[in-house]
Structure formats: C-alpha cells, structure tokens
Amino acid sequence: MSLMDKLVVWSLPLVPKPIVGYFSKTYIAGSKLEDAVRVVKNLNAQNITGTIDLLGEENHKEEDVVKAVDQYKSVLDAIKAEGLDSGISVKPTHMGWMISKEFCSENISELIEKAASMNIFVRIDMEDHTTTTDTIDMYVKLQEQYGDAVGTVIQSYMRRTSDDINYLIKYKANLRLCKGIYNEPREIAYKDMAIINDNFVFNLEKLLKNGCYVGIATHDEKLVWHALRIIEELNLNKDQYEFQMLLGVDEQLRKIIVDAGHHLRVYVPFGEEWYAYSTRRLKENPKMAGHVFRNIFK
Ligand SMILES: Cc1cc2nc3c(=O)[nH]c(=O)nc-3n(C[C@H](O)[C@H](O)[C@H](O)COP(=O)(O)OP(=O)(O)OC[C@H]3O[C@@H](n4cnc5c(N)ncnc54)[C@H](O)[C@@H]3O)c2cc1C
C-alpha cells in the first residue's frame, strides 16, 4: 500500500459525508432509480450497454431483503418501460445469503424469472471467499433452469479460480472475469499483482477457447491488450464476449474499446446505500481510495 493510499484510508472516517458524496459521484449514478435510468440512457446513446446494481450487501434481516427484491423488480420494470439496453447485477448477501442459502436462491430465482420474461440479463456478482462455493452452486442450478438469462463472476486473484473454471466450462458458463476486489487472506488469494494478471489471461484464454461467453471486466490496458490478442488468435465473433468497466473509470479506454467495434458494458451502481458502499469499498481496496484521491487533484 503506498503512503498516499494509507493516508486516504486512515483519514476516511474524518471526511464529512457530503465530501465523500461529491467524490463518489463519479462512480455512483445517484441515490434514486431515476439516476440510474438517466446514466444508462446516456451510456446507451454512446453505444454502451449497462448493468444496474442496487447498492447494498450483508443484509441480515428478512424484511430488508424483501425490500431489496422489490426494488430490483422496479429496476426491471424501469429497464423495460424506458427501453434501456441494460441488465442487472445482484449480490448474494444483499439477496438474503446471510439468512439462508435457500432464501437467497429463491429471491434471485424470482428476479431471474421476471427478468427472463422481459429479456433482461441477470448477473450474480461474486463477493468474498465465504460466498464463492455457494454462489457457483447457485449459479449452476439457476443456469440449468434459466439458461442464458443468468451469469456469474470469477475472480482471478483466487487460488481456486482455475479449478472453478475447469468445472464451469462443462456448463458453457456465462462469466464475468475480474481481478477481485475483496481483501482476502494469502492462503486463499494471490497477493502478487503479476500473478493475478497472469491468472486473468490464463483463465480468459481457457474460457474463450472453450466457447464460454466472457465479460472481460478490467480497466487494465495490458489485460485489454491480451484480451484483444486472444480474440484475434481465436478469430472470435463480437457476440462471443464483451468488455466491462465500472462507471466513471477510464472513459478514454472505454471509448477506444467501443470505437474499435467491441461490445462494452458499464456497471452502474445506485441507491440510498451509497455512503456505506463507498466507504467500505475504499477501506477494503486502498488502491481504489488512492484513485479517488488522485482524481481530486485532476
Ligand atoms: C464491470 C465490473 C464488475 C465487477 N464485479 C466484481 C465482482 O463481482 N466481484 C469482485 O470482487 N470484483 C468486481 N469488480 C472489481 C474488480 O475485481 C477489480 O477490483 C477492479 O476492476 C480493478 O481491477 P482492474 O482490472 O481494473 O485493474 P487495476 O490494476 O486495479 O486497475 C487498472 C487501472 O484502472 C484504473 N482503475 C481501476 N479501478 C479504478 C477505480 N475504482 N477508480 C479509478 N480508477 C480505477 C486505474 O488507472 C488503474 O491503474 C468488477 C469490475 C468491473 C469492471
């Protein structure tokens, strides 16, 4: 962790909420559904697809989960009503995983059922290592039921990732491949960025060679270059993969990818939980805190 990143994490609790809000604005559409709709409309106008994420995680109360499921249903209705080119992303711990796996699976299934009837794609985000096995198991069951209407995520920092991918390839899984954002222990996750990057490329190649649809989720231009190399070597069609980026990050690279004719999707988080989300993410990932801090001086 660089000195500046450490400083940002240390000083975060002292920063007034409106200031955190001001700098989170780049990464979060806003607190209301209409904010997400406005941002996705704007992205669609630039030939970019969205995935709308209602902020929230680690729900321990059933009533909070039910409320979140209802809010996601409103998101689906808005996507349909506004004619948006967008899917949704959901987090297992937001959808009741902490109450029970079964409850979580039922809630996500209910959303996929509705989304599939509207031709809207649902991706199950990957959270920390305590949820990995359950998320993959849940995905496999839901994919058997709903086919291409659902996908999940694999993180290249996890030591288990290659095995997970060997398993998921059998199901022709639809996977977002990212580096991973949680602060995992070394026994579970690689800590060396060079290994995480090599593991990203190694597994991306394996997935694409085996006909899986991959959401290549990175802002790391070297990984984007490797992805383009693999796409060319395998002579893939544009409908066999997509690039994915987070809202507000490296819009120049985003434009370069879109202008080159590749499909690109942007992750659009919104919701009242923006403060908890922003501070938790910034603390978990000091590198991200460093990016935000540097943006202040741009
Ligand atoms: C669409 C999408 C969905 C994701 N879903 C998940 C998920 O389900 N589970 C999960 O664990 N992780 C998820 N992530 C986060 C991911 O795991 C990484 O932590 C994050 O994308 C940063 O990794 P990177 O590949 O961009 O490489 P990095 O090496 O971290 O970043 C490369 C460059 O991108 C820029 N950059 C990266 N992040 C930021 C930022 N936040 N602000 C400003 N600049 C930045 C910097 O210039 C940096 O030098 C997702 C990422 C994306 C793009």
The ligand as an SDF file (V2000), in Angstrom:
LIG
                    3D

 53 58  0  0  0  0  0  0  0  0999 V2000
  -17.9010   -4.4020  -14.5680 C   0  0  0  0  0  0  0  0  0  0  0  0
  -17.1400   -4.8200  -13.3530 C   0  0  0  0  0  0  0  0  0  0  0  0
  -17.7410   -5.6410  -12.4230 C   0  0  0  0  0  0  0  0  0  0  0  0
  -17.0390   -6.0860  -11.2970 C   0  0  0  0  0  0  0  0  0  0  0  0
  -17.6000   -7.0160  -10.4600 N   0  0  0  0  0  0  0  0  0  0  0  0
  -16.8810   -7.5160   -9.4570 C   0  0  0  0  0  0  0  0  0  0  0  0
  -17.3830   -8.5900   -8.6590 C   0  0  0  0  0  0  0  0  0  0  0  0
  -18.4860   -9.1000   -8.8640 O   0  0  0  0  0  0  0  0  0  0  0  0
  -16.6040   -9.0370   -7.6470 N   0  0  0  0  0  0  0  0  0  0  0  0
  -15.3600   -8.5170   -7.3800 C   0  0  0  0  0  0  0  0  0  0  0  0
  -14.6840   -8.9960   -6.4580 O   0  0  0  0  0  0  0  0  0  0  0  0
  -14.8640   -7.5000   -8.1220 N   0  0  0  0  0  0  0  0  0  0  0  0
  -15.5830   -6.9970   -9.1360 C   0  0  0  0  0  0  0  0  0  0  0  0
  -15.0640   -5.9890   -9.9080 N   0  0  0  0  0  0  0  0  0  0  0  0
  -13.8480   -5.2690   -9.4590 C   0  0  0  0  0  0  0  0  0  0  0  0
  -12.5880   -5.9340   -9.9930 C   0  0  0  0  0  0  0  0  0  0  0  0
  -12.4100   -7.1660   -9.3420 O   0  0  0  0  0  0  0  0  0  0  0  0
  -11.3500   -5.0420   -9.7310 C   0  0  0  0  0  0  0  0  0  0  0  0
  -11.1760   -4.8270   -8.3820 O   0  0  0  0  0  0  0  0  0  0  0  0
  -11.4080   -3.6850  -10.4160 C   0  0  0  0  0  0  0  0  0  0  0  0
  -11.9920   -3.7850  -11.6780 O   0  0  0  0  0  0  0  0  0  0  0  0
   -9.9960   -3.1230  -10.5990 C   0  0  0  0  0  0  0  0  0  0  0  0
   -9.2160   -4.0190  -11.3520 O   0  0  0  0  0  0  0  0  0  0  0  0
   -8.6410   -3.7130  -12.8170 P   0  0  0  0  0  0  0  0  0  0  0  0
   -8.7190   -4.9780  -13.6030 O   0  0  0  0  0  0  0  0  0  0  0  0
   -9.3040   -2.5610  -13.4080 O   0  0  0  0  0  0  0  0  0  0  0  0
   -7.1080   -3.4900  -12.5780 O   0  0  0  0  0  0  0  0  0  0  0  0
   -6.3140   -2.4690  -11.6680 P   0  0  0  0  0  0  0  0  0  0  0  0
   -4.8910   -2.8550  -11.8310 O   0  0  0  0  0  0  0  0  0  0  0  0
   -6.8640   -2.4320  -10.2690 O   0  0  0  0  0  0  0  0  0  0  0  0
   -6.6130   -1.0880  -12.3460 O   0  0  0  0  0  0  0  0  0  0  0  0
   -6.1070   -0.7580  -13.6230 C   0  0  0  0  0  0  0  0  0  0  0  0
   -6.2030    0.7400  -13.7950 C   0  0  0  0  0  0  0  0  0  0  0  0
   -7.5770    1.0970  -13.8490 O   0  0  0  0  0  0  0  0  0  0  0  0
   -7.8210    2.2620  -13.1120 C   0  0  0  0  0  0  0  0  0  0  0  0
   -8.7780    1.9420  -12.0540 N   0  0  0  0  0  0  0  0  0  0  0  0
   -9.1430    0.7150  -11.6260 C   0  0  0  0  0  0  0  0  0  0  0  0
  -10.1150    0.7980  -10.6830 N   0  0  0  0  0  0  0  0  0  0  0  0
  -10.3640    2.1100  -10.5270 C   0  0  0  0  0  0  0  0  0  0  0  0
  -11.2760    2.8570   -9.7190 C   0  0  0  0  0  0  0  0  0  0  0  0
  -12.1410    2.2640   -8.9150 N   0  0  0  0  0  0  0  0  0  0  0  0
  -11.2540    4.2240   -9.8240 N   0  0  0  0  0  0  0  0  0  0  0  0
  -10.4100    4.8460  -10.6660 C   0  0  0  0  0  0  0  0  0  0  0  0
   -9.5430    4.1850  -11.4690 N   0  0  0  0  0  0  0  0  0  0  0  0
   -9.5090    2.8510  -11.3950 C   0  0  0  0  0  0  0  0  0  0  0  0
   -6.5040    2.7460  -12.6110 C   0  0  0  0  0  0  0  0  0  0  0  0
   -5.9740    3.6680  -13.5360 O   0  0  0  0  0  0  0  0  0  0  0  0
   -5.6490    1.5120  -12.5990 C   0  0  0  0  0  0  0  0  0  0  0  0
   -4.3000    1.8040  -12.7290 O   0  0  0  0  0  0  0  0  0  0  0  0
  -15.7230   -5.6040  -11.0680 C   0  0  0  0  0  0  0  0  0  0  0  0
  -15.1250   -4.7620  -12.0060 C   0  0  0  0  0  0  0  0  0  0  0  0
  -15.7890   -4.3940  -13.1450 C   0  0  0  0  0  0  0  0  0  0  0  0
  -15.0920   -3.5590  -14.1510 C   0  0  0  0  0  0  0  0  0  0  0  0
  1  2  1  0
  2  3  1  0
  2 52  2  0
  3  4  2  0
  4  5  1  0
  4 50  1  0
  5  6  2  0
  6  7  1  0
  6 13  1  0
  7  8  2  0
  7  9  1  0
  9 10  1  0
 10 11  2  0
 10 12  1  0
 12 13  2  0
 13 14  1  0
 14 15  1  0
 14 50  1  0
 15 16  1  0
 16 17  1  0
 16 18  1  0
 18 19  1  0
 18 20  1  0
 20 21  1  0
 20 22  1  0
 22 23  1  0
 23 24  1  0
 24 25  2  0
 24 26  1  0
 24 27  1  0
 27 28  1  0
 28 29  2  0
 28 30  1  0
 28 31  1  0
 31 32  1  0
 32 33  1  0
 33 34  1  0
 33 48  1  0
 34 35  1  0
 35 36  1  0
 35 46  1  0
 36 37  1  0
 36 45  1  0
 37 38  2  0
 38 39  1  0
 39 40  1  0
 39 45  2  0
 40 41  1  0
 40 42  2  0
 42 43  1  0
 43 44  2  0
 44 45  1  0
 46 47  1  0
 46 48  1  0
 48 49  1  0
 50 51  2  0
 51 52  1  0
 52 53  1  0
M  END
$$$$
